[in-house]
Amino acid sequence: MHDYIKDRTIKIAEHLLETKKTVRVIAKDFGVSKSTVHKDLTERLPAINPALAKEVKEVLDYHKSIRHIRGGEATRKKYRDQTTTV
């Protein structure tokens, strides 16, 4: 694995732990795809730093557990905004 990939992976993991942002938002912050962020955090990070990977996994699992709630809120907001503008 190239050094720049290792560096990016660690930076992304530390950023996730500091900010608790979603994979999609972090991908925008770093200018990479969300697939790259997810692969960095779930596949590459355990090989680089297993302890950091365990902490990151907890945050990712939390995000996964609440994604249905976020989706419902976004849909509710979308339709509420449409009815107020009509």
Contacts in CASP RR format, 6 or more apart in sequence:
PFRMAT RR
TARGET T0000
AUTHOR 0000-0000-0000
METHOD contacts of the structure
MODEL  1
MHDYIKDRTIKIAEHLLETKKTVRVIAKDFGVSKSTVHKDLTERLPAINP
ALAKEVKEVLDYHKSIRHIRGGEATRKKYRDQTTTV
1 44 0 8 1.000
1 47 0 8 1.000
1 48 0 8 1.000
5 40 0 8 1.000
5 44 0 8 1.000
6 44 0 8 1.000
6 48 0 8 1.000
8 30 0 8 1.000
8 32 0 8 1.000
8 40 0 8 1.000
9 40 0 8 1.000
9 41 0 8 1.000
9 44 0 8 1.000
9 45 0 8 1.000
9 48 0 8 1.000
10 45 0 8 1.000
10 48 0 8 1.000
10 49 0 8 1.000
10 52 0 8 1.000
11 30 0 8 1.000
12 26 0 8 1.000
12 30 0 8 1.000
12 37 0 8 1.000
12 40 0 8 1.000
12 41 0 8 1.000
13 40 0 8 1.000
13 41 0 8 1.000
13 45 0 8 1.000
13 49 0 8 1.000
13 52 0 8 1.000
13 53 0 8 1.000
13 55 0 8 1.000
13 56 0 8 1.000
14 52 0 8 1.000
15 21 0 8 1.000
15 26 0 8 1.000
15 29 0 8 1.000
15 30 0 8 1.000
16 26 0 8 1.000
16 41 0 8 1.000
16 56 0 8 1.000
16 59 0 8 1.000
16 60 0 8 1.000
17 52 0 8 1.000
17 55 0 8 1.000
17 56 0 8 1.000
17 59 0 8 1.000
19 26 0 8 1.000
20 59 0 8 1.000
21 29 0 8 1.000
22 63 0 8 1.000
23 34 0 8 1.000
23 37 0 8 1.000
23 38 0 8 1.000
23 41 0 8 1.000
23 60 0 8 1.000
23 63 0 8 1.000
24 34 0 8 1.000
26 37 0 8 1.000
27 33 0 8 1.000
27 34 0 8 1.000
27 36 0 8 1.000
27 37 0 8 1.000
30 37 0 8 1.000
41 53 0 8 1.000
41 56 0 8 1.000
41 60 0 8 1.000
42 57 0 8 1.000
42 60 0 8 1.000
45 52 0 8 1.000
45 53 0 8 1.000
45 56 0 8 1.000
46 53 0 8 1.000
END
